[in-house]
Amino acid sequence: MMLVVGCSNTKRSAVGSVTSSTRWGHGVAGDRESQVREGRRKVGRKEGKEAMLRGAVRFGMQRRMASISTGLVRDALTKYPHLPAGIATDSVKSLQIQYSAANERTKAAFLASLASEFPEKDHILLFQQLASDQGLDSLIQLRNTVLNNMSAVPEMETLKRSLDTLFSYWLSPAVLRVQSFTRHRNNDEKWRSWTAFVMANESVHKFRDVQDVEIRACGRNRRIYMLTSDSMKDPLAFVSVAFVPDVASSMKDIFDDGIYEAANTRNCDITNPCAIFYSINSPHKGLKGMDMGNILLKKMVYSSRFDDAADFANVTKMSTLSPIPTLAPYLRAKEIDFSSMTFGEQSVVVAEYLAVQKKDPVMRFHCANGAVLWRLNSMADLSENGQRQSFGWMVNYLYDKDSLAQNAANFQDNQSVAMSTQVAAIVKIRAKQ
């Protein structure tokens, strides 16, 4: 006996296949007919029938879970339309348990049903209830699922809009804090938690070990700052900062100035006037587009706006030392023999790529913040990763708080890149060629 779960308008053909006119899963999952074809290609006729049955039952279970969960949402919203914050109904609790245990495909099926069957005001009510009971972390993960499925399920745009509305309040710059690692040096639980977090999520310059974290976070002229919310255990973003005599032109200036000497690991003084942001990380995929890195840097540039502003009391200049992660792939795609060029020729190509092509995501991030494309640096990152990404080239983006707002507006309005006179002169060379 063949059991087919969750199908309608089905009929058997002469060869035993199943066809259906039902649209499955709002574009999230494939239909059973495609499962039949895939099964037969892989294993033969007999095994194909078994694969078809397993696939139909499995997808029927996913549809059933989505249907049950949608019913729980409807029950919670109709019976308890005005719940006070912090009180979760049995329906919402049951939904939380089922949703948390589901795989990504089933979560997507449920969210598609939620988007199509309930108005936006109900989305917001449900999300508020989930946040009250489980915290923001669960909604960040939910938003990540929404982002991953929006192209296949356009209805999810309404869910994203509802989540963005709530996050704009919950993660408003006014309620977020910037704190340095040193603030929690004597708090073992917080220290261990943050150490594990930055080691797992550092994407630019990986840490060697726990001691490396301590040196970069608390060594002489070194800090790591975290953007935090009282509603979340983990930071929203973090930045590594080196305080140096002048704007750094290479990673050697960051890592080879004696910071690993024993005396410096115990000395957390800040004595230099130039702050270099050399690694900026926004690790929560579910917050993509929410500008956590932007908020972190802006709070630090306007240094009176964060808890450890005293660290910047003597700072007169703030800049990044940034990678160009898309340069090498761009050059390969254009079949440009970059390695055979002179330094001058290379600098022209790099300047044109950043200031004219405007495709590098790191450049776009900093220029959208209002930073100045200040200097191009060759042989700045000689690591394997630096050579693979950009043939060792790096960039300084200068953060000048007096021009930040105007530069950001110009970039937003007409994609105008603020440049130093040095970089502008190099771009003009390219224009004349």
QUIGINOR-V597837 format. One record per pair of residues at least 12 apart in sequence whose C-alpha atoms are under 10 Angstrom apart, sorted by sequence separation. I is the first residue (numbers start at 1). J is the second residue. If there is no record, write none. Layout:
[[I J] [I J]]
This chain:
[[7 19] [8 20] [9 21] [10 22] [19 31] [20 32] [36 48] [37 49] [39 51] [40 52] [76 88] [77 89] [79 91] [99 111] [127 139] [146 158] [147 159] [225 237] [226 238] [227 239] [242 254] [281 293] [282 294] [300 312] [303 315] [338 350] [355 367] [378 390] [379 391] [380 392] [381 393] [406 418] [407 419] [7 20] [8 21] [9 22] [19 32] [20 33] [35 48] [36 49] [38 51] [39 52] [76 89] [143 156] [146 159] [147 160] [181 194] [199 212] [225 238] [226 239] [241 254] [242 255] [244 257] [280 293] [336 349] [378 391] [379 392] [380 393] [381 394] [4 18] [7 21] [8 22] [18 32] [19 33] [35 49] [36 50] [37 51] [38 52] [75 89] [76 90] [77 91] [146 160] [181 195] [195 209] [196 210] [199 213] [224 238] [225 239] [226 240] [280 294] [282 296] [378 392] [379 393] [380 394] [404 418] [7 22] [8 23] [17 32] [18 33] [19 34] [36 51] [37 52] [75 90] [76 91] [77 92] [127 142] [195 210] [198 213] [224 239] [225 240] [377 392] [378 393] [379 394] [380 395] [403 418] [6 22] [7 23] [17 33] [35 51] [36 52] [39 55] [75 91] [76 92] [143 159] [144 160] [195 211] [223 239] [224 240] [225 241] [280 296] [301 317] [377 393] [378 394] [7 24] [19 36] [35 52] [36 53] [72 89] [74 91] [75 92] [76 93] [142 159] [143 160] [146 163] [196 213] [223 240] [224 241] [280 297] [301 318] [376 393] [377 394] [378 395] [6 24] [18 36] [34 52] [35 53] [72 90] [73 91] [74 92] [142 160] [192 210] [195 213] [222 240] [223 241] [224 242] [300 318] [301 319] [331 349] [355 373] [376 394] [377 395] [17 36] [33 52] [35 54] [36 55] [72 91] [73 92] [76 95] [194 213] [195 214] [222 241] [223 242] [331 350] [354 373] [375 394] [376 395] [377 396] [17 37] [32 52] [35 55] [36 56] [71 91] [72 92] [143 163] [221 241] [222 242] [223 243] [277 297] [375 395] [376 396] [398 418] [32 53] [35 56] [72 93] [73 94] [142 163] [143 164] [221 242] [222 243] [374 395] [375 396] [376 397] [397 418] [398 419] [69 91] [72 94] [73 95] [195 217] [217 239] [220 242] [221 243] [222 244] [254 276] [327 349] [331 353] [351 373] [373 395] [374 396] [375 397] [397 419] [398 420] [32 55] [33 56] [69 92] [72 95] [140 163] [191 214] [217 240] [219 242] [220 243] [221 244] [327 350] [330 353] [373 396] [374 397] [375 398] [397 420] [7 31] [31 55] [32 56] [71 95] [72 96] [139 163] [216 240] [217 241] [254 278] [351 375] [372 396] [373 397] [374 398] [7 32] [31 56] [32 57] [69 94] [70 95] [216 241] [217 242] [351 376] [371 396] [372 397] [373 398] [374 399] [68 94] [69 95] [198 224] [216 242] [244 270] [245 271] [246 272] [247 273] [248 274] [275 301] [324 350] [327 353] [350 376] [371 397] [372 398] [373 399] [32 59] [68 95] [69 96] [140 167] [243 270] [244 271] [245 272] [246 273] [247 274] [248 275] [251 278] [326 353] [327 354] [350 377] [370 397] [371 398] [372 399] [4 32] [31 59] [139 167] [198 226] [242 270] [243 271] [244 272] [245 273] [246 274] [247 275] [248 276] [348 376] [350 378] [370 398] [371 399] [372 400] [30 59] [66 95] [69 98] [185 214] [243 272] [244 273] [245 274] [246 275] [247 276] [248 277] [324 353] [330 359] [347 376] [370 399] [371 400] [29 59] [65 95] [68 98] [69 99] [242 272] [243 273] [244 274] [245 275] [246 276] [248 278] [324 354] [330 360] [347 377] [367 397] [369 399] [370 400] [371 401] [17 48] [18 49] [111 142] [136 167] [243 274] [244 275] [347 378] [366 397] [367 398] [370 401] [372 403] [17 49] [66 98] [127 159] [181 213] [182 214] [185 217] [194 226] [222 254] [242 274] [243 275] [244 276] [327 359] [346 378] [363 395] [366 398] [367 399] [371 403] [372 404] [16 49] [29 62] [65 98] [66 99] [181 214] [185 218] [241 274] [242 275] [243 276] [326 359] [327 360] [362 395] [363 396] [366 399] [370 403] [371 404] [18 52] [25 59] [29 63] [65 99] [92 126] [96 130] [108 142] [111 145] [112 146] [136 170] [241 275] [242 276] [243 277] [326 360] [363 397] [370 404] [371 405] [17 52] [18 53] [24 59] [95 130] [107 142] [111 146] [123 158] [124 159] [127 162] [128 163] [131 166] [136 171] [181 216] [182 217] [183 218] [205 240] [240 275] [241 276] [242 277] [325 360] [326 361] [343 378] [362 397] [369 404] [370 405] [371 406] [372 407] [24 60] [66 102] [93 129] [123 159] [127 163] [181 217] [182 218] [198 234] [201 237] [202 238] [240 276] [241 277] [242 278] [275 311] [324 360] [325 361] [326 362] [368 404] [369 405] [370 406] [371 407] [372 408] [25 62] [65 102] [92 129] [93 130] [96 133] [108 145] [112 149] [116 153] [123 160] [124 161] [125 162] [180 217] [181 218] [182 219] [197 234] [198 235] [201 238] [202 239] [222 259] [239 276] [240 277] [241 278] [242 279] [275 312] [323 360] [324 361] [325 362] [367 404] [368 405] [369 406] [370 407] [371 408] [25 63] [69 107] [92 130] [96 134] [100 138] [104 142] [107 145] [108 146] [111 149] [112 150] [115 153] [116 154] [120 158] [123 161] [124 162] [128 166] [180 218] [197 235] [202 240] [216 254] [220 258] [221 259] [239 277] [240 278] [241 279] [274 312] [324 362] [325 363] [369 407] [370 408] [24 63] [107 146] [115 154] [116 155] [119 158] [120 159] [123 162] [124 163] [127 166] [194 233] [198 237] [216 255] [220 259] [239 278] [240 279] [241 280] [273 312] [275 314] [323 362] [324 363] [368 407] [369 408] [370 409] [62 102] [66 106] [70 110] [74 114] [89 129] [93 133] [105 145] [108 148] [109 149] [112 152] [115 155] [116 156] [119 159] [122 162] [123 163] [193 233] [194 234] [198 238] [219 259] [220 260] [239 279] [240 280] [270 310] [271 311] [272 312] [273 313] [274 314] [275 315] [280 320] [322 362] [323 363] [350 390] [367 407] [368 408] [369 409] [370 410] [371 411] [25 66] [62 103] [65 106] [66 107] [69 110] [70 111] [73 114] [77 118] [81 122] [88 129] [92 133] [93 134] [104 145] [108 149] [112 153] [114 155] [115 156] [120 161] [121 162] [124 165] [182 223] [193 234] [194 235] [197 238] [198 239] [219 260] [220 261] [238 279] [239 280] [240 281] [270 311] [271 312] [273 314] [274 315] [275 316] [276 317] [277 318] [278 319] [279 320] [322 363] [354 395] [367 408] [368 409] [370 411] [64 106] [65 107] [66 108] [67 109] [68 110] [69 111] [83 125] [86 128] [87 129] [88 130] [96 138] [100 142] [108 150] [111 153] [112 154] [113 155] [114 156] [115 157] [116 158] [120 162] [124 166] [181 223] [182 224] [183 225] [219 261] [222 264] [238 280] [239 281] [269 311] [270 312] [272 314] [273 315] [274 316] [275 317] [276 318] [277 319] [278 320] [279 321] [280 322] [366 408] [367 409] [368 410] [369 411] [370 412] [62 105] [63 106] [66 109] [67 110] [70 113] [71 114] [74 117] [82 125] [85 128] [86 129] [87 130] [99 142] [112 155] [113 156] [115 158] [116 159] [120 163] [180 223] [181 224] [182 225] [190 233] [216 259] [219 262] [220 263] [221 264] [222 265] [237 280] [238 281] [239 282] [270 313] [271 314] [272 315] [273 316] [274 317] [275 318] [276 319] [277 320] [278 321] [279 322] [350 393] [367 410] [368 411] [369 412] [62 106] [65 109] [66 110] [69 113] [70 114] [74 118] [78 122] [81 125] [85 129] [86 130] [88 132] [89 133] [104 148] [105 149] [109 153] [111 155] [112 156] [114 158] [115 159] [180 224] [181 225] [190 234] [215 259] [216 260] [219 263] [220 264] [237 281] [238 282] [270 314] [271 315] [272 316] [273 317] [274 318] [275 319] [276 320] [277 321] [278 322] [279 323] [322 366] [350 394] [351 395] [367 411] [368 412] [373 417] [374 418] [375 419] [61 106] [62 107] [65 110] [66 111] [69 114] [73 118] [77 122] [81 126] [83 128] [84 129] [85 130] [86 131] [87 132] [88 133] [104 149] [108 153] [111 156] [114 159] [115 160] [179 224] [180 225] [181 226] [215 260] [219 264] [220 265] [222 267] [223 268] [236 281] [237 282] [238 283] [270 315] [273 318] [274 319] [275 320] [276 321] [277 322] [278 323] [346 391] [350 395] [367 412] [372 417] [373 418] [374 419] [375 420] [59 105] [62 108] [63 109] [64 110] [66 112] [67 113] [77 123] [83 129] [85 131] [86 132] [87 133] [88 134] [179 225] [180 226] [205 251] [215 261] [218 264] [219 265] [220 266] [221 267] [222 268] [236 282] [237 283] [276 322] [320 366] [347 393] [371 417] [372 418] [373 419] [374 420] [375 421] [376 422] [59 106] [62 109] [63 110] [66 113] [67 114] [70 117] [85 132] [86 133] [112 159] [178 225] [179 226] [180 227] [212 259] [215 262] [218 265] [219 266] [220 267] [221 268] [222 269] [223 270] [235 282] [236 283] [237 284] [346 393] [364 411] [368 415] [370 417] [371 418] [372 419] [373 420] [374 421] [375 422] [376 423] [2 50] [4 52] [5 53] [62 110] [66 114] [70 118] [74 122] [77 125] [84 132] [85 133] [86 134] [108 156] [111 159] [177 225] [178 226] [179 227] [212 260] [217 265] [218 266] [219 267] [220 268] [221 269] [222 270] [235 283] [236 284] [367 415] [368 416] [370 418] [371 419] [372 420] [373 421] [374 422] [375 423] [4 53] [7 56] [73 122] [76 125] [77 126] [177 226] [178 227] [179 228] [211 260] [215 264] [216 265] [218 267] [219 268] [220 269] [221 270] [235 284] [367 416] [368 417] [373 422] [374 423] [375 424] [3 53] [4 54] [5 55] [6 56] [7 57] [63 113] [73 123] [76 126] [177 227] [178 228] [215 265] [218 268] [219 269] [220 270] [221 271] [234 284] [367 417] [373 423] [374 424] [376 426] [2 53] [3 54] [4 55] [5 56] [6 57] [176 227] [177 228] [178 229] [214 265] [215 266] [217 268] [218 269] [219 270] [220 271] [221 272] [236 287] [320 371] [364 415] [366 417] [367 418] [372 423] [373 424] [4 56] [5 57] [6 58] [7 59] [74 126] [176 228] [177 229] [214 266] [215 267] [218 270] [220 272] [221 273] [223 275] [319 371] [339 391] [367 419] [3 56] [4 57] [5 58] [6 59] [7 60] [73 126] [76 129] [175 228] [176 229] [177 230] [212 265] [215 268] [221 274] [222 275] [224 277] [318 371] [319 372] [320 373] [338 391] [364 417] [3 57] [4 58] [5 59] [6 60] [173 227] [175 229] [176 230] [211 265] [221 275] [222 276] [223 277] [237 291] [238 292] [239 293] [319 373] [320 374] [321 375] [322 376] [363 417] [4 59] [5 60] [6 61] [175 230] [176 231] [224 279] [225 280] [226 281] [227 282] [237 292] [238 293] [319 374] [321 376] [322 377] [4 60] [5 61] [6 62] [7 63] [173 229] [179 235] [224 280] [236 292] [237 293] [321 377] [5 62] [6 63] [171 228] [172 229] [178 235] [236 293] [237 294] [239 296] [323 380] [358 415] [5 63] [6 64] [171 229] [177 235] [180 238] [237 295] [238 296] [239 297] [322 380] [323 381] [328 386] [358 416] [5 64] [170 229] [171 230] [177 236] [178 237] [179 238] [180 239] [237 296] [238 297] [321 380] [322 381] [328 387] [329 388] [330 389] [331 390] [356 415] [358 417] [170 230] [171 231] [176 236] [178 238] [180 240] [236 296] [237 297] [321 381] [325 385] [328 388] [329 389] [330 390] [355 415] [356 416] [170 231] [325 386] [327 388] [328 389] [329 390] [355 416] [356 417] [323 385] [324 386] [325 387] [326 388] [327 389] [328 390] [355 417] [323 386] [325 388] [326 389] [327 390] [328 391] [354 417] [355 418] [228 292] [325 389] [326 390] [327 391] [328 392] [355 419] [171 236] [227 292] [324 389] [325 390] [328 393] [227 293] [323 389] [324 390] [325 391] [327 393] [254 321] [323 390] [324 391] [227 295] [228 296] [243 311] [324 392] [325 393] [355 423] [227 296] [243 312] [297 366] [323 392] [324 393] [325 394] [355 424] [226 296] [227 297] [245 315] [246 316] [247 317] [251 321] [323 393] [324 394] [225 296] [244 315] [246 317] [247 318] [248 319] [249 320] [250 321] [251 322] [294 365] [298 369] [322 393] [323 394] [324 395] [352 423] [356 427] [225 297] [227 299] [243 315] [245 317] [246 318] [247 319] [248 320] [249 321] [250 322] [293 365] [294 366] [297 369] [298 370] [322 394] [323 395] [351 423] [352 424] [355 427] [205 278] [206 279] [246 319] [247 320] [248 321] [249 322] [293 366] [321 394] [322 395] [323 396] [351 424] [354 427] [204 278] [205 279] [243 317] [247 321] [291 365] [294 368] [295 369] [320 394] [321 395] [322 396] [351 425] [352 426] [353 427] [356 430] [204 279] [205 280] [225 300] [243 318] [294 369] [320 395] [321 396] [322 397] [348 423] [351 426] [352 427] [356 431] [29 105] [203 279] [204 280] [293 369] [319 395] [320 396] [321 397] [347 423] [350 426] [351 427] [352 428] [28 105] [29 106] [202 279] [203 280] [204 281] [241 318] [319 396] [320 397] [321 398] [348 425] [349 426] [350 427] [351 428] [352 429] [28 106] [202 280] [203 281] [241 319] [242 320] [291 369] [318 396] [319 397] [320 398] [348 426] [349 427] [351 429] [352 430] [28 107] [29 108] [202 281] [203 282] [227 306] [241 320] [318 397] [319 398] [320 399] [347 426] [348 427] [351 430] [352 431] [25 105] [28 108] [29 109] [201 281] [202 282] [203 283] [241 321] [318 398] [319 399] [347 427] [348 428] [25 106] [27 108] [28 109] [201 282] [202 283] [317 398] [318 399] [319 400] [345 426] [348 429] [349 430] [26 108] [27 109] [28 110] [201 283] [317 399] [318 400] [344 426] [348 430] [25 108] [26 109] [198 281] [200 283] [201 284] [225 308] [317 400] [318 401] [347 430] [348 431] [25 109] [28 112] [316 400] [317 401] [345 429] [24 109] [25 110] [27 112] [198 283] [345 430] [26 112] [182 268] [197 283] [25 112] [26 113] [25 113] [223 311] [26 116] [221 311] [136 229] [137 231] [136 231] [137 232] [135 231] [136 232] [137 233] [135 232] [136 233] [137 234] [135 233] [301 399] [302 400] [303 401] [132 231] [301 400] [302 401] [131 231] [301 401] [302 402] [298 399] [297 399] [298 401] [301 404] [298 404] [176 292] [178 295] [172 290] [177 295] [178 296] [204 322] [278 396] [171 290] [173 292] [176 295] [177 296] [178 297] [204 323] [277 396] [167 287] [172 292] [176 296] [276 396] [277 397] [28 149] [171 292] [173 294] [174 295] [178 299] [276 397] [277 398] [27 149] [28 150] [168 290] [173 295] [177 299] [178 300] [276 398] [277 399] [28 151] [29 152] [164 287] [167 290] [172 295] [173 296] [176 299] [276 399] [27 151] [28 152] [171 295] [183 307] [275 399] [27 152] [28 153] [164 289] [173 298] [174 299] [183 308] [26 152] [27 153] [164 290] [173 299] [180 306] [182 308] [249 375] [26 153] [27 154] [178 305] [179 306] [180 307] [249 376] [250 377] [252 379] [253 380] [25 153] [26 154] [177 305] [178 306] [179 307] [180 308] [247 375] [249 377] [250 378] [251 379] [252 380] [26 155] [177 306] [178 307] [179 308] [180 309] [248 377] [249 378] [250 379] [251 380] [252 381] [176 306] [177 307] [178 308] [179 309] [249 379] [250 380] [251 381] [252 382] [174 305] [177 308] [178 309] [180 311] [249 380] [250 381] [251 382] [248 380] [249 381] [250 382] [251 383] [148 285] [147 285] [148 286] [147 286] [144 284] [145 285] [146 286] [147 287] [144 285] [145 286] [147 288] [143 285] [144 286] [250 392] [141 284] [143 286] [144 287] [250 393] [251 394] [140 284] [141 285] [142 286] [143 287] [144 288] [249 393] [250 394] [140 285] [141 286] [143 288] [249 394] [250 395] [140 286] [141 287] [249 395] [250 396] [137 284] [139 286] [140 287] [248 395] [249 396] [138 286] [139 287] [140 288] [248 396] [137 286] [247 396] [247 398] [205 383] [205 385] [204 385] [205 386] [204 386]]
